[in-house]
Amino acid sequence: MQIPANSIERLFHGDKRTVARAISQVENDTLQAREILKSVYARTGRAYRIGITGPPGAGKSTLTNKLARFYRSQSLTVGIIAVDPTSPFTGGALLGDRVRMSDVELDSGVFIRSMASRGSLGGLSKKAKEAADVLDAAGYDVIMLETVGVGQSELDIASAADTTVVVLVPESGDGIQAMKAGLMEIADFFVLNKADRPGADQAVMSLKMILGFRSHDAESWMADVVKTQASDGKGIDDVAAMVHRHRTWLETTGALAKKRRSRLERRIREIIDDQLHTEFWDNQRSRELHEKLDLLLQRQTNPYDVAAGLLEDFRSSSART
């Protein structure tokens, strides 16, 4: 389906209504969505993408809000995608993080979109990554991806962001939990939020001790810990300075280009996986699978032979076409 050229041009000029409609098309996976993404791709790659993740209650939304406000003070435009848990009833976002971003919601240079995780175990839905492309093409300088706090599974934010920030709080035993969850591996640096609470200094020391065990050499990036009180705006400039420091390191070492190249490879694989899944499970093969379930339950066949038969049927039909 052809997308009107004037609509794409309005998107490129940052028209908020057009951007919102384009993201809605992408999120709902409409017939126009792929054409939109194809049309805007050539204009992507300029925005810097920051991932903000961590356990529930750590203050991710407040930090995102204050960080957006800081970037606006630097005359940079900001796109925010806040990924919330999916409602089991409607499939939509269960919680609206934008209600905690009142400082910047009405700012003409900020675009905020809450999106549902839609079952993504990594805390970041595929549609959120595509929505980031739309914001990138619309000219936003910084794109912040705030993910649903799902603990040990929120790892794919690292592949979608240029800089990944993990937000923790003093009293939740997050040092040990982070090590278990693999967050130590994905974090480019940590933010110890609510640092006015008891145990903050001890939590920082614990995190730094764990970071000391990470393998690294003289040229590697060394993750650090930044203390903030996001609700009061304290430490936000330090967070922005650390993001800038990490970006500079990525650019000077060539690591940013490598990271974005890997991101594109993963994107192609995701697209192909989705397409193959759709083509494979047509009505005929879905019906055949259901017909085999009784035989499986009666142990008259096995899952491996059923899968092999379905695959053979798919290969044969593909060869015919």
C-alpha positions as CSV (number, residue, x, y, z in Angstrom):
1,M,0.0,0.0,0.0
2,Q,1.5,3.3,-1.1
3,I,2.0,6.0,1.6
4,P,1.2,9.6,0.6
5,A,4.5,11.5,0.0
6,N,3.1,14.5,1.8
7,S,2.5,12.4,4.9
8,I,6.0,11.2,5.0
9,E,7.3,14.7,4.5
10,R,5.3,15.9,7.4
11,L,6.8,13.1,9.5
12,F,10.3,14.1,8.4
13,H,9.5,17.7,9.6
14,G,8.5,16.4,13.0
15,D,4.7,16.9,12.8
16,K,3.6,15.3,16.1
17,R,0.2,14.2,14.8
18,T,1.7,12.5,11.8
19,V,4.4,10.9,14.0
20,A,1.8,9.6,16.4
21,R,-0.3,8.1,13.6
22,A,2.8,6.4,12.1
23,I,3.7,4.9,15.4
24,S,0.1,3.7,15.8
25,Q,0.3,2.0,12.4
26,V,3.5,0.3,13.5
27,E,2.2,-0.7,16.9
28,N,-1.0,-2.2,15.4
29,D,1.0,-3.9,12.6
30,T,-1.3,-2.6,9.8
31,L,-0.8,-3.0,6.1
32,Q,0.8,0.5,6.0
33,A,3.3,-0.2,8.8
34,R,5.9,-1.9,6.7
35,E,5.7,0.8,4.0
36,I,6.1,3.5,6.5
37,L,9.2,1.8,8.0
38,K,10.7,1.3,4.5
39,S,10.0,4.9,3.6
40,V,11.7,6.3,6.8
41,Y,14.7,4.0,7.0
42,A,17.0,6.3,4.9
43,R,16.5,9.1,7.4
44,T,17.4,7.0,10.5
45,G,20.7,6.7,12.3
46,R,21.2,10.2,13.5
47,A,19.5,10.0,16.9
48,Y,21.3,8.7,20.0
49,R,19.3,6.0,21.8
50,I,19.5,5.6,25.5
51,G,18.0,2.6,27.3
52,I,16.7,3.0,30.8
53,T,15.9,-0.1,32.7
54,G,15.8,-1.7,36.2
55,P,13.4,-3.2,38.7
56,P,9.9,-1.8,39.4
57,G,9.9,1.1,41.8
58,A,13.5,2.2,41.1
59,G,12.3,5.6,39.7
60,K,13.0,4.9,36.0
61,S,10.1,7.2,34.8
62,T,11.1,10.0,37.1
63,L,14.7,9.8,35.9
64,T,13.6,9.7,32.3
65,N,11.5,12.8,32.9
66,K,14.3,14.8,34.5
67,L,16.8,13.6,31.9
68,A,14.5,14.8,29.1
69,R,14.2,18.1,30.8
70,F,18.0,18.4,31.0
71,Y,18.4,17.7,27.3
72,R,15.7,20.2,26.4
73,S,17.7,22.8,28.4
74,Q,20.5,21.9,25.9
75,S,18.2,22.7,23.0
76,L,18.0,19.0,22.0
77,T,14.7,17.4,21.0
78,V,13.7,14.2,22.8
79,G,11.6,11.2,22.0
80,I,10.5,8.9,24.8
81,I,9.1,5.4,24.4
82,A,7.9,4.1,27.8
83,V,7.2,0.3,27.5
84,D,4.6,-0.8,30.1
85,P,3.2,-4.2,31.0
86,T,0.5,-5.4,28.7
87,S,-3.1,-5.7,29.8
88,P,-4.2,-9.3,29.7
89,F,-7.6,-8.1,28.6
90,T,-7.0,-5.4,26.0
91,G,-3.4,-6.0,25.0
92,G,-2.8,-2.4,25.6
93,A,-0.4,-0.7,28.0
94,L,-1.5,-1.4,31.6
95,L,0.2,1.6,33.2
96,G,0.8,5.0,31.6
97,D,4.3,6.1,32.5
98,R,3.6,9.5,30.9
99,V,1.6,10.5,33.9
100,R,4.9,10.6,35.8
101,M,6.4,12.9,33.1
102,S,4.4,16.0,33.6
103,D,7.5,18.2,33.5
104,V,8.0,17.6,29.8
105,E,4.7,16.3,28.5
106,L,3.5,19.6,27.1
107,D,7.0,20.6,25.7
108,S,6.8,21.0,22.0
109,G,10.3,19.5,21.7
110,V,9.4,16.3,23.5
111,F,7.3,13.3,22.1
112,I,6.1,10.7,24.7
113,R,4.6,7.4,23.7
114,S,3.5,4.6,26.1
115,M,3.6,1.2,24.5
116,A,2.7,-2.2,25.6
117,S,5.4,-4.9,26.1
118,R,3.1,-7.3,24.2
119,G,4.6,-10.4,25.8
120,S,8.2,-9.5,25.1
121,L,10.3,-11.3,27.7
122,G,13.2,-8.9,27.1
123,G,11.2,-6.0,28.4
124,L,11.2,-4.2,25.1
125,S,8.7,-5.1,22.3
126,K,9.8,-5.3,18.7
127,K,7.3,-2.5,17.9
128,A,9.0,-0.2,20.4
129,K,12.3,-0.6,18.4
130,E,10.4,0.2,15.2
131,A,8.7,3.2,16.8
132,A,12.2,4.4,17.7
133,D,13.0,4.4,14.0
134,V,10.0,6.6,13.3
135,L,11.1,9.1,16.0
136,D,14.7,9.0,14.6
137,A,13.4,9.8,11.1
138,A,11.2,12.6,12.6
139,G,14.4,14.4,13.7
140,Y,14.5,13.8,17.4
141,D,18.1,14.2,18.7
142,V,17.8,11.8,21.7
143,I,15.5,8.8,22.0
144,M,15.0,7.3,25.4
145,L,13.6,3.8,25.7
146,E,12.3,3.1,29.2
147,T,11.5,-0.6,29.7
148,V,9.1,-2.5,31.9
149,G,10.7,-3.7,35.0
150,V,10.6,-7.5,34.6
151,G,13.8,-8.4,36.5
152,Q,15.9,-11.2,35.0
153,S,14.5,-11.0,31.5
154,E,14.9,-7.4,30.5
155,L,18.1,-7.9,28.5
156,D,17.2,-7.0,24.9
157,I,17.3,-3.3,25.8
158,A,21.1,-3.5,25.4
159,S,20.8,-4.5,21.8
160,A,18.3,-1.6,21.0
161,A,20.2,1.2,22.8
162,D,23.5,2.9,22.2
163,T,23.9,3.5,26.0
164,T,22.1,1.3,28.5
165,V,21.5,2.7,32.0
166,V,20.4,0.4,34.8
167,V,18.5,2.2,37.6
168,L,18.7,0.7,41.1
169,V,17.7,1.7,44.7
170,P,19.5,1.2,48.0
171,E,17.1,-0.9,50.0
172,S,16.2,-3.7,47.6
173,G,19.4,-5.7,47.7
174,D,19.9,-4.8,44.1
175,G,23.7,-5.5,44.0
176,I,23.3,-9.2,44.3
177,Q,20.0,-9.2,42.3
178,A,21.7,-7.4,39.4
179,M,24.5,-9.9,39.3
180,K,22.0,-12.8,39.2
181,A,19.9,-11.1,36.5
182,G,22.7,-10.4,34.1
183,L,22.2,-6.7,34.5
184,M,25.8,-6.4,35.3
185,E,26.6,-7.4,31.7
186,I,24.1,-5.1,30.0
187,A,24.7,-1.9,32.0
188,D,27.0,0.7,30.6
189,F,26.6,2.4,33.9
190,F,24.4,2.3,36.9
191,V,22.2,4.9,38.5
192,L,21.7,4.5,42.3
193,N,18.5,6.4,42.6
194,K,16.9,7.6,45.9
195,A,20.4,8.1,47.2
196,D,19.1,10.0,50.2
197,R,17.8,6.8,51.7
198,P,19.8,4.7,54.3
199,G,22.2,2.3,52.8
200,A,22.9,4.2,49.6
201,D,26.7,4.5,50.2
202,Q,26.9,0.8,51.0
203,A,24.9,-0.1,47.9
204,V,27.3,2.0,45.8
205,M,30.3,0.3,47.3
206,S,28.8,-3.2,46.7
207,L,28.1,-2.3,43.0
208,K,31.6,-1.0,42.5
209,M,33.0,-4.1,44.1
210,I,31.0,-6.3,41.7
211,L,32.0,-4.2,38.8
212,G,35.6,-4.7,39.7
213,F,35.2,-8.4,39.0
214,R,34.2,-7.8,35.4
215,S,36.8,-8.8,32.9
216,H,38.3,-5.8,31.1
217,D,41.5,-4.4,29.6
218,A,43.0,-0.9,29.4
219,E,40.9,-0.1,26.3
220,S,37.6,-1.4,27.6
221,W,34.8,0.8,28.9
222,M,34.6,0.8,32.7
223,A,31.1,1.0,34.0
224,D,30.6,3.2,37.0
225,V,27.8,4.2,39.5
226,V,26.1,7.6,39.6
227,K,24.0,8.6,42.6
228,T,20.8,10.5,42.0
229,Q,17.7,11.8,43.8
230,A,15.7,12.0,40.6
231,S,12.5,13.3,42.2
232,D,14.4,16.4,43.3
233,G,16.5,16.6,40.1
234,K,19.7,15.9,41.9
235,G,22.5,14.1,40.0
236,I,20.7,14.3,36.6
237,D,23.5,16.4,35.1
238,D,25.9,13.7,36.3
239,V,23.9,11.0,34.5
240,A,23.9,13.1,31.3
241,A,27.6,13.6,31.6
242,M,28.1,9.9,32.0
243,V,26.0,9.2,28.9
244,H,28.1,11.8,27.0
245,R,31.3,10.1,28.2
246,H,30.1,6.7,27.1
247,R,29.0,8.0,23.7
248,T,32.4,9.7,23.2
249,W,34.1,6.4,24.0
250,L,31.9,4.5,21.6
251,E,32.5,6.9,18.8
252,T,36.3,7.2,19.3
253,T,36.9,3.4,19.6
254,G,34.5,2.5,16.7
255,A,32.3,0.5,19.1
256,L,29.2,2.5,18.2
257,A,29.4,1.5,14.5
258,K,29.9,-2.1,15.5
259,K,27.0,-2.0,17.9
260,R,24.7,-0.5,15.3
261,R,25.9,-3.0,12.7
262,S,25.0,-5.9,15.1
263,R,21.6,-4.2,15.7
264,L,20.8,-4.2,12.0
265,E,21.8,-7.9,11.7
266,R,19.5,-8.8,14.6
267,R,16.7,-6.7,12.9
268,I,17.0,-8.6,9.7
269,R,16.9,-11.9,11.5
270,E,13.8,-10.8,13.4
271,I,12.1,-9.8,10.3
272,I,12.8,-13.1,8.6
273,D,11.9,-15.1,11.7
274,D,8.5,-13.3,11.8
275,Q,7.9,-13.7,8.1
276,L,8.7,-17.4,8.2
277,H,6.5,-17.9,11.2
278,T,3.6,-16.3,9.5
279,E,4.1,-18.3,6.3
280,F,4.7,-21.6,8.0
281,W,1.6,-21.5,10.2
282,D,-1.0,-21.1,7.5
283,N,-4.5,-22.6,8.0
284,Q,-3.6,-26.0,6.6
285,R,-0.6,-26.6,8.8
286,S,-2.3,-25.2,11.9
287,R,-5.2,-27.6,11.2
288,E,-2.8,-30.5,10.6
289,L,-1.1,-29.8,13.9
290,H,-4.5,-29.9,15.8
291,E,-5.4,-33.1,14.1
292,K,-2.1,-34.7,15.3
293,L,-2.7,-33.7,18.9
294,D,-4.9,-36.6,19.8
295,L,-2.4,-39.1,18.3
296,L,0.3,-37.4,20.4
297,L,-1.8,-37.6,23.6
298,Q,-2.3,-41.3,22.9
299,R,1.4,-41.7,22.3
300,Q,0.8,-43.1,18.9
301,T,3.3,-40.7,17.4
302,N,5.9,-38.2,18.8
303,P,6.5,-34.5,18.6
304,Y,9.7,-34.9,16.5
305,D,8.0,-36.9,13.7
306,V,5.0,-34.4,13.7
307,A,7.4,-31.5,13.4
308,A,9.4,-33.2,10.7
309,G,6.2,-33.8,8.7
310,L,5.1,-30.2,9.0
311,L,8.6,-29.0,7.9
312,E,8.6,-31.4,5.0
313,D,5.2,-30.1,3.9
314,F,6.5,-26.5,4.2
315,R,9.6,-27.2,2.1
316,S,7.5,-29.0,-0.6
317,S,5.0,-26.2,-0.8
318,S,7.9,-23.6,-1.0
319,A,9.5,-25.6,-3.8
320,R,6.3,-25.7,-5.8
321,T,6.0,-21.9,-5.6
